[in-house]
Amino acid sequence: MNRKIITTGDGSKTIHIEEWNEQYHSKHGAIQEANHVFIKHGLHYLCLSDESKEPLTNISILEIGFGTGLNTFISLLEAKKLNLQLHYVGVEAYPISVNEINELNYAEALKVNDTLFSKIQEVSWEQQHEITNYFSLTKQQKLFKDISDINAYNLIYFDAFGARVQPELWTESIFKIMFDALKPNGVLVTYSAKGSVRRAMQAVGFIVERLEGPPGKREMLRAIKNS
């Protein structure tokens, strides 16, 4: 497949797959999407206190899929701000190339040093690494259907390619794997708001809510595994 690096609406870059007319991140803004969907409605939802729940400070995250490492990088930066301990697992069937990694500009766009982003990319797959004293990372190369974790994660970032191009990743069988992987009261967030996706989540036991979407998208979904 032909792939090229493009600049999104907020100045951050992503990878565009020409045959699918699909990007790794929103063309309206890669960083904006990551912050809105996964940080605001996922990580912040879990760790910032409100009257209805006890905030978490030690959080395990599963990312579907690891992709460019943007969501991982932003989560690491956010963990330091919020004084969190994050244990992060990123699953990716087809890791991107070194040349593609070198063309991404996330550290520059976020106005931070690129050392940590480089470390995220350089550490080996299939082993846990301490990126900092508050953030561990395990990158796993496998298909999403092969995930077998049970009650292991507080939060799932479901960031697979869209159902338009890979409908097999948005089925009841995949969301059952996600449901089983979450701890009780665990949360799954995704940029998708398709009715078929919401119904697949509900069919396996999730309580699903529609939320305001990131720039360029009307809605997104958050799913909760009730205890």
Secondary structure as the mmCIF struct_conf table of DSSP 4:
data_model
#
loop_
_struct_conf.conf_type_id
_struct_conf.id
_struct_conf.beg_label_comp_id
_struct_conf.beg_label_asym_id
_struct_conf.beg_label_seq_id
_struct_conf.end_label_comp_id
_struct_conf.end_label_asym_id
_struct_conf.end_label_seq_id
STRN STRN1 ARG A 3 THR A 7
TURN_TY1_P TURN_TY1_P1 GLY A 9 ASP A 10
BEND BEND1 GLY A 11 GLY A 11
STRN STRN2 LYS A 13 ILE A 17
TURN_TY1_P TURN_TY1_P2 GLU A 18 ASN A 21
STRN STRN3 GLU A 22 GLN A 23
BEND BEND2 TYR A 24 HIS A 25
TURN_TY1_P TURN_TY1_P3 LYS A 27 HIS A 28
HELX_RH_AL_P HELX_RH_AL_P1 ALA A 30 GLU A 33
HELX_RH_PI_P HELX_RH_PI_P1 ALA A 34 LEU A 43
HELX_RH_AL_P HELX_RH_AL_P2 HIS A 44 CYS A 47
BEND BEND3 LEU A 48 LEU A 48
STRN STRN4 ASP A 50 ASP A 50
TURN_TY1_P TURN_TY1_P4 GLU A 51 SER A 52
STRN STRN5 LYS A 53 LYS A 53
HELX_LH_PP_P HELX_LH_PP_P1 GLU A 54 LEU A 56
BEND BEND4 THR A 57 THR A 57
STRN STRN6 ASN A 58 ILE A 64
TURN_TY1_P TURN_TY1_P5 GLY A 67 THR A 68
BEND BEND5 GLY A 69 GLY A 69
HELX_RH_AL_P HELX_RH_AL_P3 LEU A 70 LEU A 82
TURN_TY1_P TURN_TY1_P6 ASN A 83 ASN A 83
STRN STRN7 GLN A 85 VAL A 91
BEND BEND6 ALA A 93 TYR A 94
HELX_LH_PP_P HELX_LH_PP_P2 PRO A 95 SER A 97
HELX_RH_AL_P HELX_RH_AL_P4 VAL A 98 GLU A 103
HELX_RH_AL_P HELX_RH_AL_P5 TYR A 106 LEU A 110
TURN_TY1_P TURN_TY1_P7 LYS A 111 LYS A 111
BEND BEND7 VAL A 112 VAL A 112
BEND BEND8 ASP A 114 ASP A 114
HELX_RH_AL_P HELX_RH_AL_P6 THR A 115 GLU A 122
BEND BEND9 VAL A 123 VAL A 123
HELX_LH_PP_P HELX_LH_PP_P3 SER A 124 SER A 124
TURN_TY1_P TURN_TY1_P8 TRP A 125 GLU A 126
BEND BEND10 GLN A 127 GLN A 127
STRN STRN8 GLN A 128 THR A 132
TURN_TY1_P TURN_TY1_P9 ASN A 133 TYR A 134
STRN STRN9 PHE A 135 GLN A 140
BEND BEND11 LYS A 142 LYS A 142
HELX_RH_3T_P HELX_RH_3T_P1 PHE A 144 ASP A 146
BEND BEND12 ASN A 151 ASN A 151
STRN STRN10 TYR A 153 PHE A 158
HELX_LH_PP_P HELX_LH_PP_P4 ALA A 160 GLY A 162
TURN_TY1_P TURN_TY1_P10 ALA A 163 VAL A 165
HELX_RH_3T_P HELX_RH_3T_P2 PRO A 167 LEU A 169
BEND BEND13 TRP A 170 THR A 171
HELX_RH_AL_P HELX_RH_AL_P7 GLU A 172 ALA A 181
STRN STRN11 LEU A 182 THR A 190
BEND BEND14 TYR A 191 TYR A 191
HELX_RH_AL_P HELX_RH_AL_P8 GLY A 195 ALA A 203
TURN_TY1_P TURN_TY1_P11 VAL A 204 GLY A 205
STRN STRN12 ILE A 207 GLU A 212
BEND BEND15 PRO A 214 PRO A 214
TURN_TY1_P TURN_TY1_P12 PRO A 215 GLY A 216
BEND BEND16 ARG A 218 ARG A 218
STRN STRN13 GLU A 219 ILE A 224
#
